[in-house]
Amino acid sequence: MYSTDMNTYIEKQQQSHRSRHVVMVTYPQAHILDVVGPIEVLTGVKLFTDEQAEPYTVSIVAESQGPIETTCGIPINAHHDFATAQNALEHIDTLIVAGGHGTTGALADAALLDFVTWAADKAQRVVSICTGAMILAEVGLLDHRRATTHWFWCPTLTKQHPKVMVESDSLFVRDGKIWTSAGVTAGMDLSLALIEEDWGHDIALQVARYNVMYMMRPGGQSQFSAELIAQQAEGGPMKDTLDHIRENYDKNLTVTTLAARAFMSERTFARKFKESVDMTPAQYVEIVRLQAARVALEQGNDSVDVIASNVGFANSERMRRAFQRHLGIAATEYRQRFQSKSAQAAGLQSTDPKGDST
């Protein structure tokens, strides 16, 4: 057993110390950050390894070799066109398909779809950024898989591809060798996860710090904050209620109390609330409390039980279920990933074996 484990360890180490070939598929009017964001994050690994070989080599493929215009007008230089890429690319570790305003046109490009199908079969990992998921879905790669895309396109993905299990509230989703991400910067979060898988947590952490990014926002983390959701109701009848919830999340916020405060019947209140923000009052209250709990876990050292009580959850079990439902991880794991260094240091001092405390 020991020798088997050691052989597995050695094999993983050997795999981690080699260059990985990334193929990025782009097209006219792709979003420039969907292309360069993931590439910049991935290639940043070279700053933190002693390897002579590049950690990631990148080939950009498009309808024609040379400049391809992006949504902002700045061109991306493609190394290969679809017709010649299949002969030029011998090995693909990770295939990435960009998103952007040009996705609709890309979906009608038979050469692009044929290339994605070919390259996906060859690649060890297949990734979409933002609306690139529409292209993966078009060629059947997302059938019967969990996937996400930009929140605005999630209803379209669901309607046009009913076999796809769309997770509209996720930053990125991994299902087997297929990885899909939400809009723009979520592709950079996904890229950090790829680095962690390839090179380990320490390298991914250094790349995150260098790029001034959060280290490993969990894939299940919501695309939406309580403030962003509330913006949908600006000027509407629920604005005051939404402000009240965010300012009093630790109080009694049942539909009964909220409806009474808004001078509505419970039924009318629940209907108008859902019309305003496309979720029930209970769902919004949970998101606000979860947001407050995340801050407490990141910045303090109170126990999970104490935090659950302070932010309005009835008990820690309810908070645990909320973390699993929205973030896909436990509250304790969230603290391990995201607690600030100052909070960690304060926690260590307060538990000093000599009895010292802050």
Rosetta blueprint (number, residue, H / E / L):
1 M L
2 Y H
3 S H
4 T H
5 D H
6 M H
7 N H
8 T H
9 Y H
10 I H
11 E H
12 K H
13 Q H
14 Q H
15 Q H
16 S H
17 H L
18 R L
19 S L
20 R E
21 H E
22 V E
23 V E
24 M E
25 V E
26 T L
27 Y L
28 P L
29 Q L
30 A E
31 H L
32 I H
33 L H
34 D H
35 V H
36 V H
37 G H
38 P H
39 I H
40 E H
41 V H
42 L H
43 T H
44 G H
45 V H
46 K H
47 L H
48 F H
49 T L
50 D L
51 E L
52 Q L
53 A L
54 E L
55 P L
56 Y E
57 T E
58 V E
59 S E
60 I E
61 V E
62 A E
63 E L
64 S L
65 Q L
66 G E
67 P E
68 I E
69 E E
70 T E
71 T L
72 C L
73 G L
74 I L
75 P E
76 I E
77 N E
78 A E
79 H L
80 H E
81 D E
82 F H
83 A H
84 T H
85 A H
86 Q H
87 N H
88 A H
89 L L
90 E L
91 H L
92 I L
93 D L
94 T E
95 L E
96 I E
97 V E
98 A L
99 G L
100 G L
101 H L
102 G L
103 T H
104 T H
105 G H
106 A H
107 L H
108 A L
109 D L
110 A H
111 A H
112 L H
113 L H
114 D H
115 F H
116 V H
117 T H
118 W H
119 A H
120 A H
121 D H
122 K H
123 A L
124 Q L
125 R E
126 V E
127 V E
128 S E
129 I L
130 C L
131 T L
132 G H
133 A H
134 M H
135 I H
136 L H
137 A H
138 E H
139 V L
140 G L
141 L L
142 L L
143 D L
144 H L
145 R L
146 R E
147 A E
148 T L
149 T L
150 H L
151 W L
152 F L
153 W L
154 C H
155 P H
156 T H
157 L H
158 T H
159 K H
160 Q H
161 H L
162 P L
163 K L
164 V L
165 M E
166 V E
167 E L
168 S L
169 D L
170 S L
171 L L
172 F E
173 V E
174 R E
175 D E
176 G L
177 K L
178 I E
179 W E
180 T E
181 S E
182 A L
183 G L
184 V L
185 T L
186 A H
187 G H
188 M H
189 D H
190 L H
191 S H
192 L H
193 A H
194 L H
195 I H
196 E H
197 E H
198 D H
199 W H
200 G L
201 H H
202 D H
203 I H
204 A H
205 L H
206 Q H
207 V H
208 A H
209 R H
210 Y H
211 N L
212 V L
213 M L
214 Y L
215 M L
216 M L
217 R L
218 P L
219 G L
220 G L
221 Q L
222 S L
223 Q L
224 F L
225 S L
226 A H
227 E H
228 L H
229 I H
230 A H
231 Q H
232 Q L
233 A L
234 E L
235 G L
236 G L
237 P L
238 M L
239 K H
240 D H
241 T H
242 L H
243 D H
244 H H
245 I H
246 R H
247 E H
248 N L
249 Y L
250 D L
251 K L
252 N L
253 L L
254 T L
255 V H
256 T H
257 T H
258 L H
259 A H
260 A H
261 R H
262 A L
263 F L
264 M L
265 S L
266 E H
267 R H
268 T H
269 F H
270 A H
271 R H
272 K H
273 F H
274 K H
275 E H
276 S H
277 V H
278 D L
279 M L
280 T L
281 P H
282 A H
283 Q H
284 Y H
285 V H
286 E H
287 I H
288 V H
289 R H
290 L H
291 Q H
292 A H
293 A H
294 R H
295 V H
296 A H
297 L H
298 E H
299 Q H
300 G L
301 N L
302 D L
303 S L
304 V H
305 D H
306 V H
307 I H
308 A H
309 S H
310 N H
311 V L
312 G L
313 F L
314 A L
315 N L
316 S H
317 E H
318 R H
319 M H
320 R H
321 R H
322 A H
323 F H
324 Q H
325 R H
326 H H
327 L L
328 G L
329 I L
330 A L
331 A H
332 T H
333 E H
334 Y H
335 R H
336 Q H
337 R H
338 F H
339 Q L
340 S L
341 K H
342 S H
343 A H
344 Q H
345 A H
346 A H
347 G H
348 L H
349 Q H
350 S H
351 T L
352 D L
353 P L
354 K L
355 G L
356 D L
357 S L
358 T L
